[in-house]
Amino acid sequence: MHISEAQRAPAETGAQKKQALGMLVVAVVITLFTYQVFHHGLWGKLVSYGKKPALVLTGTAVTPRTLKLAVYNTGGPGTYGEFTTRVTIAAHGRPIDVWTSHQLALTPAGSIHNYYPF
């Protein structure tokens, strides 16, 4: 098979290599800049929003035998997931009942409903 001159790929020139390197440098600078500005990236305090996520409780209902609540993470998905480690029911700022992580671990799996299943 014979390839004509029109079908051959053009040879890279020194100018094209410089242009590609320049575009690479610009892309890296933009990436690091946005990482620094929005996430306190390379120079500044490292912030982990997943350490203490902002949770919102909705649909809370309490009866003598049950507690129904919906927990939403308003900060977006976490890398490792979020875990409810303590639930406190309070009235007028005074705790009425507290469930620790050990008591919550005894919750039957059938009683937990994930709105966004994996």
C-alpha positions in Angstrom: 0.0 0.0 0.0 1.4 3.3 -1.0 0.7 6.5 1.1 0.6 9.7 -0.8 2.1 12.9 0.4 -1.3 14.4 1.2 -2.2 11.4 3.6 1.0 11.6 5.7 0.8 13.1 9.1 2.6 16.3 9.4 5.9 16.2 11.3 6.0 17.9 14.7 7.8 21.1 14.6 9.7 22.9 17.4 6.9 25.5 17.5 4.2 22.8 18.1 6.3 21.3 21.0 6.6 24.7 22.6 2.9 25.4 22.2 2.0 22.0 23.8 4.4 22.7 26.7 2.9 26.2 27.1 -0.6 24.8 27.2 0.5 22.2 29.7 2.0 24.8 32.0 -1.2 27.0 31.7 -3.4 24.0 32.6 -1.3 23.1 35.6 -1.3 26.7 36.9 -5.1 27.0 36.5 -5.6 23.7 38.3 -3.4 24.6 41.2 -4.9 28.1 41.4 -8.5 26.9 41.7 -7.4 24.2 44.2 -5.8 26.9 46.3 -8.7 29.3 46.1 -11.6 26.9 46.6 -10.0 24.2 48.9 -7.1 26.1 50.6 -4.9 23.7 48.7 -1.1 23.8 48.7 -0.5 26.9 50.8 -3.0 27.2 53.7 -5.0 25.3 56.1 -6.2 21.9 54.8 -9.9 21.7 55.3 -11.7 18.4 55.6 -15.4 19.1 55.2 -16.1 15.4 55.8 -14.7 15.5 59.3 -17.8 17.2 60.7 -20.4 17.2 58.0 -23.3 19.6 58.0 -26.3 17.4 58.6 -30.0 18.4 58.4 -32.7 16.4 60.1 -36.2 16.3 58.6 -39.4 14.4 59.2 -38.5 13.8 62.8 -41.2 11.9 64.8 -41.0 10.5 68.3 -43.3 7.9 69.9 -42.7 6.0 73.1 -41.3 3.1 71.1 -39.8 4.6 67.9 -37.8 7.4 66.6 -38.2 8.3 62.9 -35.9 10.8 61.2 -34.3 11.5 57.9 -30.7 12.6 57.9 -29.3 14.6 54.9 -25.7 15.7 54.4 -26.0 19.1 52.7 -22.2 19.3 52.1 -22.3 16.6 49.3 -21.1 13.1 49.4 -18.2 12.1 51.7 -15.2 10.1 50.7 -15.6 7.5 53.4 -19.3 8.0 54.1 -20.9 9.6 57.1 -21.8 7.7 60.3 -24.3 8.7 62.9 -22.5 8.2 66.2 -24.9 9.9 68.6 -28.6 10.8 68.6 -29.9 13.2 71.2 -33.5 14.1 71.7 -33.8 17.4 73.5 -36.7 19.6 74.6 -36.1 23.2 75.5 -32.4 22.7 75.2 -32.4 19.8 77.8 -31.5 16.3 76.6 -34.4 13.8 77.2 -32.8 10.7 75.7 -29.4 9.9 74.1 -28.4 7.0 71.9 -24.7 6.3 71.6 -22.9 4.6 68.8 -23.1 1.3 70.7 -26.9 1.5 71.0 -27.3 2.7 67.4 -25.2 -0.3 66.2 -28.0 -2.6 67.6 -30.5 -1.0 65.2 -31.8 -3.8 62.9 -30.7 -3.4 59.3 -34.4 -3.6 58.2 -35.1 -0.4 60.2 -32.6 1.6 58.1 -33.7 2.9 54.7 -31.1 4.6 52.4 -32.7 7.0 50.0 -29.6 6.8 47.9 -28.6 3.1 47.9 -25.2 2.0 46.7 
